[in-house]
Amino acid sequence: MLDFDNMVLGLRDGAGPKVALRFAEEPEVWLDRLMQGNPRRALVRRCYMNPAGSIEDEESGVRRFFSTFRWAFQAAGFEVVDCPKLTRLKNAADVRIALDAMELAALPTARIDEFTILSTDCDFVPLLLRLRAADRLTRLVAHPDVGRVLKASADTHIGLDEVAAWLGWQRDAAAVEAAFGHELEDAVLITVRDAMAEAQAPVPLPLLGTVVRDRTGRTIRESNWGGCGSWDKLLETVGGFVRRDGPGGGFALRSEWIGAVPTMVGSAAAEAPTQRGLDEAVLTAVRDVMAAAQEPISLPALGSAVRRITGRSLRESNYGGAGSWDSLLNAVGGLTRKVSPGGGFVVRDDRIEEQG
């Protein structure tokens, strides 16, 4: 079970774009090595991919979208599962992998004895422990310097440096240290730069920290903020980004967004870009959550989802600046609130008739 985005970006940061592109273009090369050792047969091969993700080919200067690698994985026997972004910075690959793995472990028609997960996402610790408790062997292909808790949760750990070597990367002790060791700091800086380049609005620092953890396998604190010691110095080192105070440590902004906000005096000046960005963040979060919903969602559940995405409660944001649930839903558009105990629930207008 392959988290494509996570692995390709991890190889890019550790061994360079050329190795990452070969991983994406020739999956049979590393898959053959992965299947060696104990006799094993891959009953299920799944690749979880954000088709809109991309990587730059350093030789041609062309940015290659991940969707262009779909055929190579289908030709290698993989089922490719599209996992587009559900929020501004994260896709749902980790959730899909966890759900699919538990479903496969419970299959009544076949017993899968071993699960191989290719990802450095720390969120897989509960899944790995569940699989072990169900008497399944687990293999984790991840960053060689992945956290001890994640590594200990799997029966076998294969480092990204070893995968890179299968793809022709010249591996030695010095190279491993330079690419995958202390330059974890560089991986953090690259991750922050890429995440902010993709962002359309100010990003809560807790959310940015989650993206760093998912892509590098280490927390922002473990990397000492990319070797910079603080969020402010990290953003300054990456270049073009600044921090503004707010809940959870504040928000990261691109410098051009600041000039778009009228200059104000005193504390209001610092709060203006944050509040303006947060309003849009709340609207986007509500829109994304409801777009993915198949059933009506209670207001408390929707509020919790917005808080997880934006790092701030709806009450703190004054309902995205709209002042109330009804006004917020009107601002998003295409949503209706139905009254019931607990504040009611939200229904997509295109599903009102079918849901009665």
KATA-V214245 format. One line per field, one symbol per residue. psi: psi as a letter, one per 40 degrees, with the letter a starting at -180 (. if undefined). burial: I if it has 16 or more other ideal C-beta (glycine too) atoms within 10 Angstrom, else O. Layout:
psi=???
burial=???
//
This chain:
psi=hhgdddddddddddeidddddddddgddddddddeibihihhdhhhhhhhdeiiihhddeehhhiddeeddddddeeihhhhgiheadeiafdddddddddddddeheeihhdhhhhgieheeedddddddddefhiihhhihdfiiddddeeidhhhidddddddeehhhidddddddebeedddddddddddddddieiihhdddddddddddeeiidddefffeeeiddddddddheiiiiiaieeaihiiddddeehhhiiadddddddddddddddddddddddddeheiihidddddddddddeeiidddefffeddiddddddddieiihhhiieeaihhhdeeddde.
burial=IIIIIIIIIIIIIIIOIIIIIIIIOOIOIIIOOIOOOOOOOOOOIIIIIIIOIIIOOOOOOOOIOIOOIIOIIOOIOIOIIIIOOOIIIIIIIIOIIIOIIOOIIOOOOOOIOIIIIIIIIIOIIOIIOIIOOOOIIIIIIIIIIIIOOIIOIIOOIIIIIIIIIIIOIOIOOOIIOOIIOOIIIIIIIIIIIIIIOOIOIIIIIIIIIIIIIIIIIIOIOOIOIIIIOOIOOIIOIIOOIIIIOIIOOIIIIIOOIOOOIOOOOOOOOOIIIIIIIIIOIIIIIIOIIIOOIOOIIIIOOIIOIIIOIIIIOIOOIIIIIIOOIOOIIOIIOOIIIOOOOOOIIIIIOOOOOOOO
//
